[in-house]
Each structure stands twice: as structure tokens, then as C-alpha cells.
Amino acid sequence: MSIASVLTDPDNILTVFVGGVVFATVLSVAIPLLNRTDLSRRMTSVSNRREELRRKSREALAGHGAAHSTSTLRHTDTGLYKTIVERLDLRRLLEDPKVVDKLAQAGFRGPGPVTTFYFFRFVAPFAFAIVIAFYLFLVNGFGLSTMLKVCACVGGMTLGYYAPNIYISNIAAKRRDSIVAGFPDALDLLLICVESGMSIEAALQKVSQEVGVSSIELAEELSLLVAELSYLPDRRLAYEGLSRRTNHPGIKSVSTAMIQAERYGTPLGGALRVMAKENRELRLAAAEKKAAALPAKLTVPMILFFLPVLFVVVLGPAIMKVTDLTAHHPM
């Protein structure tokens, strides 16, 4: 039996499909148990980075050389991906001015993820095209003409070119949802800490430790904000970095309020109270929007899955009774 006949056999295709569905079901049930992100490890990494930034800043202020300090503060990127990207000059060939912000929103920071992104953006189109060409030309052509097969390969190349962006956008969206879900509660805690007399850095550090149970991503972002407030020469850059990494209007407004409070000396507690109320209203509005859209989204699943079963349950006994009567009393 040839490989092509095995791959195109309907029974084999159905078996693979059922196996994939079962695997996805088991994975969806088990993923909450498997996804045990080590909060202490991530917070320790952020803390180490903060201490490094402070140490390098003190060395720069002490006169150890600004050029030397700047060079040692940079993340180094080495490896196969970097070599290929530099040899082929992919940064200029596949230039994307927003790639750093996109990766930061997805939680990837430093030059390493940027190099990896350009590498896979270069490799993915060829990989997709080769897989599609192998299947269409050697395994099963589905009766398509040569021109349609070539068009399918070109479509695969296009999909491969945008696949890294789609992947990063999905991760960034999930991360943003996790941050936004816990941000109003974090603002309430931050307001309590600030009004109790804590400094903004100490309050942010305390809140990052408390919200880590509900949102690890938000705890990481707040810890990074504390590190940047300790290192960057202008505190405004730290708040702008937070709003740029999260890319959410509510967090941007909070960052703007903090910048204005520090610039003009206005009370930070009042601004935080107003921002906390606005973010709670935004979260409530988003929940109401999802609830309003739920009936329309449930229409198609109900038609496809619920109504046929309901018809079988309601009409099944009647049909069976009519069939029995017809069999015993033929006309």
C-alpha cells in the first residue's frame, strides 16, 4: 500500500480527525493543571534586572565612563538566528518599525526576540510553500491543475509571511486581557498604599507582589515599571513605556495622570481614585458588551447542535410509535 493511498484514505483521515479532537479536549481540560507559571522565578528575574540597572546607573554617575556603562547595559544577542539575520541583512529586507513594540506587548524584550522574529518571518513563507507543494504535487492533488497548485503554494508563502505577526498578535492580545482584567483591582490597592504614605515605587512593588496571584503579567509589568523608575533619567519615560507595552486606553490614561501628577505636583491619590473608577467602568462595559453579543453568537451553535437533538428527543418516540402501528396494522 502506497503512502499516498494511506494519506488519502477516508477512514485514516477520520481517525486522525477524531484523534485530534480527543487530544484537544484532553489538553483543554489538563492545561490549567499544566500551566503552572513560576511567579517567584519571574519576579526574581525582574528583581535581578532592577538591581543591575541600579548598579550600572550608580557606576555611570560615579564616573566609571558613560560609554562603558551604556555598552554593558545592552542585552547581547548571539546564536544561529543572529548570524543568519546579519548575513542576509534581514533587518533591512524585512524592516518593521513596530516590531519592538509588538514584541514588548507580547512579553518579549531585548534584541534576541527581535532576531528570532525576523528569522522566522524569513523562513516561514518557504516552509509553508514547501509543505503545500509536497502535499499537492506528490501526495494528493485533489484534481487541481498545475496553475491552481502553484497559486496554492503562493498563498502558502503569503500565509507564512504573516504567520509570525499573527502569532505575536495572539500572544499580545491574551497578555493584554490578563493585564486589563486585574488592573482595576491593582489601582485600588495602589490607591490604598499611596494614601497610607508609601512612595510610588514602594506602592508599585507592594501591589506587584499582591496581584501576582490573579495576573502574573500585570505583576511583571509593575515590577518593570519600578525598575525603570529607578534607572531612567526621566520618570516620564517609565510611565510611557508601561502604556506602550500594554497598549490599552485605560492604562494609558493612568500613565498620563501619573506623569501630570509628578510634573505639576497635583495629589496622586485623587487622580488614582478617578482612574480606578474609570477602569472599573471600562471593565463593566466590556462585560456588558460580551453579554449582549452572546445571544447572536449562540444562534448558530443552537441551530447546528441543540435543535437536531431536541427534534430527535421530541419526535423520536412519536415516529417509533407510528412505525409500530403501521407494521402491526398495514393498510
N, C-alpha and C positions, 0 to 999 in steps of 0.2 A: 504494500500500500504506500503510495507516494505521500510526501509531506503536504502537497497541495490538496489532495483529497481529504487528508486528515483535518487540515485547517478549514476547509470549506464544508465539511460535514455538518448538517444542521444539528444533529444530536450533540456533537462536540461543542458547537457554538452555544447551544442551550445550556450544556453542562458548565461551560466556563462562565456564562452569564449568571446562572444560579449560584455558582461558587463565589463569584464576585459580590453578588447581593448579600449572601450569607456572611462573607468576610466583612463587608462594610457594616452590616448590622452588629456583628460581634465587636468590631472596632469602635463603633459609635457608643456601645454600652461600656466598653472597657477603657475608653480614652480618659474619662475623668479619674480613673484609678492610676493610669499610667502617666498622666500629665502632672507629675509632682515636681514643679519647678522649685529649685532650691533658692528660697528667698534670701537666706543668710549668705549664701555664696555670692549672689548678685550684689547684695548690699556691701559685702566685704570688698568686692571688686571696685565698686563706686567709691567706697571709702579710701581704698588704696590710691585710686586715681586722684582723689581730692588732696590727700596728703602729698602726693607727688607734685601736684600743681602748686601747692603752698610752698613746698621746699624749693622748687625751681624759681618761684616768684621771689622768695627771700634771697636766693643766690643772685638773682638779677639785680635786686635792689642793693645788695651788698657790694656790687661792683665786680662780680666774677666774669663779667663780659656778656653783653646783651646778645651778641651773635652766637656765642657758645650756648647760652641758655635757650635761645629760640630753636637752635638745631636739636638740642636734646629733648625739647618738649614735643617734638613731632613724632607721630607714630611712624615706625618703619614698616615697610611692606616688602617682603621678599618671597620668592617662590616661583613656581612654574607659570602661574597666571600672570604675574608681573612681567616676567621675561617675554611671554608671548605678546602681551599688550604693548610693551615698549618696542619690541622688534617690528611689529606690524603697524605701530603708531595708531592703535585703535581709539585712543582718546580723541584724536583729531578726526579720524574717519567716522566714528560713531558718536560724535560730540552731543551731549545732552546737558544743557546748562542747569537743569533742575535735578540732576541725578543725585547730588549730595543731599538736597532737602528731602527727596523721596526716600532715600535710604535711611536718613535720620528719622523720618516719620515711621518707618518700619522697624526702628530699633537698631539699625546697623550704622556704626560710627567708625570713622577712621578711613585711611586710604585702602585698606585691604578689601572691604566690601565693594568699593568703587571699582577696583581692578577686577574682582570676581564678576561684577555686573557686566562690565564691558567684554570680558572673556566669553561669558555665556550668551551675551547678545550677538556676538560674532559666530559662535559655534552652533547655537540653536537652529537658525534657519537651515544650515546644511544638514544637521541631524534629522530634522523633520522631513526635509525633502528626500533624503536617502531612505528613510523608513517607508515613506509613502511610495517612492519609486520601486523599492524592493517588493512591496506587497502587490502593487498594481501590475508590474511587469513580470514578476516571477511567480507569484502565488496565485492571485485571483484578480483578473482584470475587470470582472463584472460586465464583460461585453462592451467596454468602452473603447472608443477609437484612440489612436495614438495621441491626437491633439488634446483630447479631454484628459488623458493621463498626464500629459505634460502640464496642462493647466492645473490639475490637482497638485502636482509637485510644486508649481509656482505658488499656489495657495498655501501649501505647507511651509514654504520658505517665508511667506508673509506672516503666517501664524507664529512661526519660530522667532521671527524678529520682534514681535510684540509680546511673546510669552514671558520674558523676564519682567517687563513692565507690568503685565497683568499679575504676575506672582507677587511683585513688590507692592502693588496697589492693594491686593487682597490682604496681605500681612499688615500693611499700614491701616487699613480700614478696621480690622479686628483689634489692633492695638489701640486705635483711637476710640473705639467703642468701649473698651475696657477702661480707658482713662476717663472718658466722659461720664461713665456710669458711677465712678467713685469720686468725681471731682466736687460735687456739691457738699458731700459729707466732709471731704478734706478741707473745704473752705470753712465749714462750721468749726471744725477742730482748730484750724489756723486762727480764726477769729477769737476763739476762747484763749488760745495760747498768747496771742498778741495783747489782748485786753488784760491778761494776767500779769503783764510786764515783761514777757520774754522778747528778745530781739527777733528780727525776722528770720535770721539764719537759724537760730536755735528753735524757733517755732516750726520752720520748714523741716528741719531734721527730725523733730519730735513727731510731726504729722506723717512724715515718710515712714517712720517705724510703725505707726499705728494703722495706716491704710494698707500696709503690705499684705495683710490677710485677705482683703477684698480685691485689691488691684495691685499686682506686683509691678505692672508697667508704670502706674502713677507713682508708686513709691520710688522707682528708679529715676523717673523724671524729676521728682522733687529733690532727690539726693544729688542729681547732676546740677540742678539749679543752685543748691547750696555750694557745690564745688566751684561753679562758675562765679558766683557772688564773691567767693573768697579769692579768686585768682584774677578775673578780668579787670582791667583798669577802669572800665566804665560799667557800673552796675546795670545800666540800661541794656547793654548787650546781652547780659544774662537773661533778663526777662524777655527780650525779643527772641533769644534762642529757644526759650520754652514755648512761646507761641508759635514759632516756626516749626518746631519738632512735632507739636501736637496738631496744628492746623485745624483748630476748632474756634468758632467765633466767641464762645463763652470764655475760653481760656485766654484768647487774645484780648478781650475786654478787661479781664482781671489783670493781665500783664500790663496793659496800658494804665489801669488805675494805680498799680504799684509804682510804675515809673513816674506818674504825675504826683503821687503822694511823696515820693522821695525828692523830686525836683522842687516842688513848691512847699513842702513841709506840711501838707494837709494831714489830718488824722487818718491813719491807716485803718483803724478799726471801723470807722463809718463806711469807708469805701468797701472793705471786705464784707460788711453786713449787707450792703446793697448788692454786691456782686454775688454773694451766696444766695440771696433771694432770687435774683435773675436766673442763676444757673438751675435752681430748683424748679423754677417755672419752665425753663427750657426742657428739662428732663421730663416734666409732667406733660408738656405739649408734645414731645416726641412719643411718649407712651400713648397719649390720646390719638395721635396720628396713626400709630400702628394698630390700635384697637379699631379705629374707623375703617381702616383698609382690610381688616380681617374678613368680613363677610364676602367681599369681592374675591379675595384670594381663595376662600373655601368653596366658591361656586363650582369650579372645575373638578376638584377632588371629590366633592359630593356627587356630581353627575357621573363621574367615572367609577367610583368605588362604593359609595353608600347606596345610591338608588338601585343599581342592579341587585345588590344583596337584599335590599328591602323588598323589591318585587318578587324575588325568589321566595323569601320568607312568607310574604302575604299571599301570593298567588300559587305558590307551590302546592300546598295542601288541596286547594280547590281544583287545580289541574289534575292532581293524582286521583281525587275522588271522581271527577268527570271521566277520567280514563277507565277507572274500575267499573263505573256504571255502564259505560259503553261496551266494555269487554263482556260483562255478565248479561246485558240486555241489548244485544245487537238489534239494530233496526232492520 
